[in-house]
Amino acid sequence: MKVHFIAIGGSAMHNLAIALHKKGFTVTGSDDEIFDPAKGRLARYGLLPTEEGWHPEKLDHSIDAIILGMHARADNPELARAQELGLKIFSYPEYLYEQSKDKKRVVIGGSHGKTTITAMILHVLQYHNIDCDYMVGAQLEGFEVMVKLSESAGIMVFEGDEYLTSPIDRRPKFHLYNPDIALISGIAWDHINVFPTFDIYVEQFRIFARMVPSSGALIYCAEDKEVVNVAKSVADQVRTVPYGIPEFTVHNGVTTVSHDGKKTDILVFGQHNLQNMNGARLVCNELGISNDQFYEAIQYFKGAAKRLELVDKNDQTAVYKDFAHSPSKLKATTTAVKEQFPERRLVACMELHTFSSLTQEFLQQYKGAMDQADVAIVFFSPHAIELKRLPAITSEMVLAAFGNPNIKVYTDSDKLQKDLLAMSWNQANLLMMSSGNFHGIDFAELAKGILKKF
């Protein structure tokens, strides 16, 4: 098979390109800009385009399939050439389904927690040497790539993103996977540039839930009222399985879960992670893994990259980074660190980075989201707002939206880093939350600077 990727540099796209290369396909690709880590990883496998840009003249009938990335525009010249030639054109999720249509498909959906739940399931399956294919949205320890496709595996586990499929297909990605087993972790309005009202956003999850066949199962978080309502909307013949937070204790910074009359210490923490773990357990049960087998494996799970990931620590302080950016994620992550280390002061910093978070209308959703922090800091880059071509927001707007007069607002990342380094870190933790990098802050270097103070 010869496959060409239009916009190969995307996070998901370059991982699929590598997966197909490892499967023995001939893979080519193009993009107008490619950055690390995609650039380095593509180069390592000999897949990095020799020059940036679009080259429609290189496409011909020898190509078996075109895979179109979301980064490409609808008027992309290579897309136009592929359509002219009558080549088979797939979106990223369409092609994943094509490669897994004869397998049992597990799809993890939700506004938050889906990466962690997917990672937990994959960790348990790998621990017990159960072969599976997968697609997950973060780099996982012990897994070379974020996408694996094979002929041998009978299971495929998907992280089910609700964002759009491609420039020419406006369906949410998770509508294309046709789950045999589906999970919904939580629903909190996001992607307002695509789903302008909350009702439109929720409807995407109703459609997803109704895709589960009568022979399958819908696993859902019973502590989220919107998810409960979605679960109620599925046909009576579909088995629905609720989950919540398991019984647990925290002692000396260690979380212990009680189950089936037994206790297991785990490495991850926070009620949202415990909730995620319970959802992952139920999925694993559906795949034939017992509770004992699940807990035997999950005690060694360290978490997915950038999901409450420890950057560095000593006996006085710890520095964490997290992908949290939406209001619900922000609140859950801040609360988790505070509950795990109640005796330590918590300095929580978040960056308004996504399209939604930088929109004045959506800002109102953040009210109270950082109230658990002892010191709460919000950063945004006016330059990022300009690049996204959004109306300007002000520090006063941010303060009013969060509803906490003690929040400090920064628009200069150098000043933010300088002020963080100047703080006292005796019995204090730092939590950096963003889907970006605070306009260039190196979290490892920041942590090193903080720990030097001791």
ABEGO torsion letter per residue (X at the ends): XBBBBBGAABAAAAAAAAAAAAAGBBBBBBBABBBOAAAAAAAAAGABBABBEBBAAABBAABABBBBBAABBAABAAAAAAAAAGBBBBBAAAAAAAAAAABBBBBBBEABGAAAAAAAAAAAAAAAGBBBBBBBABBBBGBABABBBBAABABBBBBBBABBABAABABBAAAAAGBABBBBAEBBBBGAAABABAAAAAAAAAAAAAABBAABBBBBBAABAAAAAAAAABBAABBBBBBBBBBBBBBGGBBBBBBGGBBBBBABBEAAAAAAAAAAAAAAAAAGBBAAAAAAAAAABAEBBGBGBBABBBAABBBBBBABABAAAAAAAAAAAAAABAABBBBBBBBBABAAAABAAAAAAABGAAAABABBBBBBBAAAAAAAGBBBBBAAAAAAAAGBAABBBBABAAAAAAAAAABBABGBBBBBBBABAGGGBBAAAAAAAAAAAX
